[in-house]
Amino acid sequence: MAGLKALGRQPGVDFALTGFDDISEAAICSPALSTVQTRPRECGRQAAIMVLERLAQPAQASARYVSPVEFKIRDSSPPPMKPLTS
């Protein structure tokens, strides 16, 4: 955001910006940074479970874990546009 401001651009108006992991500074910077919030502790827990399962049963099929995320829209990006209707 500092780089955009240095170029005379306004984050959230001229450019939409999005961060990742919802660090605490995201909500308090100016403008507040839109972000994708993840659950790293849950991802680590699932990874440990999968490793232990693989060690117990090496021939088992590969497993997949898809972590839920939440997109927090703040001032650094405008709200999503409504779809055009015909």
C-alpha positions as CSV (number, residue, x, y, z in Angstrom):
1,M,0.0,0.0,0.0
2,A,2.9,2.3,0.7
3,G,4.2,1.8,-2.8
4,L,0.8,2.7,-4.3
5,K,0.5,5.8,-2.2
6,A,4.0,6.8,-3.2
7,L,2.9,6.7,-6.8
8,G,-0.2,8.8,-6.1
9,R,-2.6,5.9,-6.2
10,Q,-5.2,5.2,-3.6
11,P,-5.4,1.6,-2.3
12,G,-9.0,0.4,-2.4
13,V,-10.0,3.0,-5.0
14,D,-7.4,2.8,-7.8
15,F,-6.3,-0.8,-6.9
16,A,-8.0,-3.5,-4.9
17,L,-5.5,-5.2,-2.5
18,T,-5.9,-8.5,-0.7
19,G,-3.7,-10.1,1.9
20,F,-3.4,-13.6,3.2
21,D,-3.6,-15.0,6.8
22,D,-5.5,-12.1,8.4
23,I,-2.5,-10.8,10.4
24,S,-3.5,-8.4,13.2
25,E,-2.1,-5.4,11.3
26,A,-4.5,-6.0,8.4
27,A,-7.4,-4.6,10.3
28,I,-5.6,-1.5,11.7
29,C,-3.6,-0.3,8.7
30,S,-5.0,2.5,6.5
31,P,-7.0,1.5,4.6
32,A,-7.8,-1.7,6.4
33,L,-6.6,-4.7,4.3
34,S,-9.0,-7.2,2.8
35,T,-7.7,-10.6,3.5
36,V,-8.2,-14.3,3.2
37,Q,-8.4,-15.8,6.7
38,T,-7.1,-19.3,7.1
39,R,-6.8,-21.7,10.0
40,P,-3.1,-22.6,10.2
41,R,-3.5,-24.6,13.5
42,E,-6.2,-26.7,12.0
43,C,-4.1,-27.3,8.8
44,G,-1.2,-28.4,11.0
45,R,-3.4,-30.7,13.0
46,Q,-4.8,-32.3,9.9
47,A,-1.3,-32.7,8.4
48,A,-0.1,-34.5,11.6
49,I,-3.1,-36.9,11.4
50,M,-2.4,-37.6,7.8
51,V,1.3,-38.4,8.5
52,L,0.4,-40.7,11.4
53,E,-2.2,-42.5,9.2
54,R,0.3,-42.9,6.4
55,L,2.9,-44.3,8.8
56,A,0.3,-46.8,10.2
57,Q,-0.9,-47.8,6.7
58,P,1.8,-47.0,4.1
59,A,-0.1,-48.6,1.2
60,Q,-3.3,-46.5,1.7
61,A,-4.5,-44.2,-1.0
62,S,-3.4,-40.6,-0.9
63,A,-5.6,-38.3,1.2
64,R,-6.5,-34.7,0.7
65,Y,-7.5,-32.0,3.1
66,V,-9.1,-28.8,1.9
67,S,-8.9,-26.1,4.5
68,P,-11.9,-23.8,4.8
69,V,-11.1,-20.1,4.4
70,E,-13.0,-16.8,4.8
71,F,-12.6,-13.7,2.7
72,K,-12.8,-10.6,4.9
73,I,-13.6,-7.6,2.8
74,R,-12.3,-4.4,4.2
75,D,-11.5,-0.9,2.8
76,S,-8.6,-2.0,0.6
77,S,-11.0,-3.6,-1.9
78,P,-14.5,-2.6,-2.9
79,P,-17.3,-5.0,-2.2
80,P,-18.0,-7.6,-5.0
81,M,-20.0,-6.3,-7.9
82,K,-23.5,-7.6,-8.3
83,P,-24.0,-9.8,-11.4
84,L,-25.5,-8.1,-14.4
85,T,-29.0,-9.3,-15.2
86,S,-30.4,-9.5,-18.6
